[in-house]
Amino acid sequence: MRYMLKKSFAGVCVLGFILSGVVGCSGMGTAMTAGRMGLNLKKKDSHLAITLDGRPAEQNKLKKATTGYSNWKIKEQVSTSPTLRFEIEEPEKFGRITMVAVSIHQQFESDYSHQAEYTVISNSNDPMSQMKPGVDYNLGSPGGFRVMDVSGNTVSGVTLKPGMKYKLTLTVKADHSESAQVEFVTN
């Protein structure tokens, strides 16, 4: 039994050496780290793809590889009344969509406020009246949708402050619900 363990361990060390190009058993740790990073990059964080003013939300690939997650961000600044578009990758995995909601949170201290500056929802509970993927929605004047400010008052549209950081949360309520959060800065 002891001989089999030693032989097995030696095989692992040789495999680690081959995979990492590093002499000795420490190569196995390198190979395992590389494998974990590859799995992190393959992991699907969201089936929602979001753009604001035509600018796509993206993740920091290096951070995602090393930690397993990276926030979604829009690199370029967006307008104070942005246009939202979302796509659903693999829509069959969502099932019946019954609600789509957007909330926008302003940066507060080193995080984001827990209170939404604006919330955008349909005027009706009818699933057919919800926001649809592949459609551009001008959040500054989203006809047919209700926009509420931080106080709960209905307003005509979203008007963000220039030069501020915000986080948009898009929630799709369905048989398999999902939310995606996107950080961005206004110009």
N, C-alpha and C positions, 0 to 999 in steps of 0.2 A: 504494500500500500504506500509506504513512504517513498519507494522508488518511483511509483506512478505519479505521485504528487510532484516530485522533483522534475521528472520528465515533462509533465504537463506545464509546469512553471517555466521550464527552459523553452518550450514551444511558444508560450506566450511572449517571452522575451525576444525570441527570434522574430515573431510576427510583428512585435512593436518596432524592432530594428528595421525590418523591411518597410513597414508603412511610413515610418517617420524619418528614416535616414539618419537616425541618431544612434550611436553606439551605446549598448547596455540596455538594461531593463527600463530606464527612464523614458525610453522611446514609446513604451506602451501608454504612459500617461499622456504623452503628446498626441498619440494616435487617438486615444479616447477623447481628448479635448477637441481635436479636429472633427471627430465624428459627431460629438455633441453640438458643435457649432454648425455643422452641416444640417443636422436635424432641426436646430433652431431656425435656420433660414428657410427650411421647407415647410415649417409649421404655418398654417393659415390662421391669422389672427382675426380676419373679418372677411365676410362674403359681400361686403359693401365697399364700393369704390366711390369716393366723394371728390367733387371739384367745386371750387369757389371762384367765380369770375374766370372760368376756364382753366384754372391752375389746379393740378392734381395734388391730392394729399399723398405724402410718401413717408416711409419709415427710414430711419437711419440703419442701414444694413449692418454696419459694424457693431452697433449697440445691440441690435436684435440677435446677431450671431453670438455675441459674448454673454448676454444676460437672458436671452429668450424672448424679450419684448422691447419694443421701442414705440414711443408715442408717434401718432400720425401728425404730420406737420405740412403746412403749405409754405414753401420757401420764400416766394415773392409776396409782397404786400397785396392786400385786396381792398376793394372800395368799402366805404362806410355803409353801403346798402348793397351787399354782394348778391350775385346770382348763384344759386345753388343748383347742382345737378348731382344725382346719384345713380349708380348702376348696381344691380344685384347680380353677382356672379353665382351661377348655379341656382337659379330661382326655384327649381324643383325642391331644393332642400328647405325652403321657407314654408311651403304649404300655403294655406289661406291667409292672406294679409288683411288684417282688420283695422289697423291704425298705423299712421306714420306721423311722428312728431319731431320737431326741431327745437332745440333750446340752445341759447347762446349765453355763455358765462364770461364775465369780464375778469381780468386778472385782479386779484386781491392779495396784497402783500406778496408772499413768494409762491402762492398757489392761485386757484381760481375761486371766485365767490361760489358758495353753495346755492345762491339764489340766481336764477336765470334773469339776465337783463331783458331777454325776449324769448317768448315761446310761440311757435307757429304750429297750428293744428288745423284740421279741416273744420268747416262750419257744420258738418254733418257727421253722424256716426256711421253712415253708409260706407261700407268698404270700397265701393266704386268711386267715392268722392275723395279718397285719400290721395296724397302725393304719389306720383307714379315714377318709376325708374325711367331714365332716358329723356326726361323733360326738364327744361330750364325753368327755374322758379326765381323771379326777381323778388328777393326778400324785402326790398324797399317798398314794393307795392304788389303783394301776392294776391291778386284777385281770387275770390272764392275761398280764401283761407283766413282764419282768425289769428290775429297777432296780439299778444298780451305783453305788456311791459312788466318790469320788476314789481310794480304795485298791484298787478292783476287787472289793470285797466286795458280795455281794448283800444288799440292804436291802429293807424293806417298802414304801418309798415315798420321795418327794422331800420333804425338810423344809429349806427355805432359811432363812437368817438374816434377821431383820427389819431393815429400813432399809438394805439392801445393794443395790448395782447388780449386775445379772446380764445375761448374753447367752444366749438360747436359740437353738440351731441345730436346725432341722428338716430332715432329709435324706430325700428320696424317691428311692430307687434304682429306675430303670426303664429302658426303651429310651432315653428321654431323661431323665436324672436331673437333679434340681435340689435346691438347698439354699437356705434362707432363714434369715437371722439377725435376731433381734428383741432389742433392749435394753429392760430394764424395771427397776423398783425395787420392792422388797417393802415392805409396811407393817408 
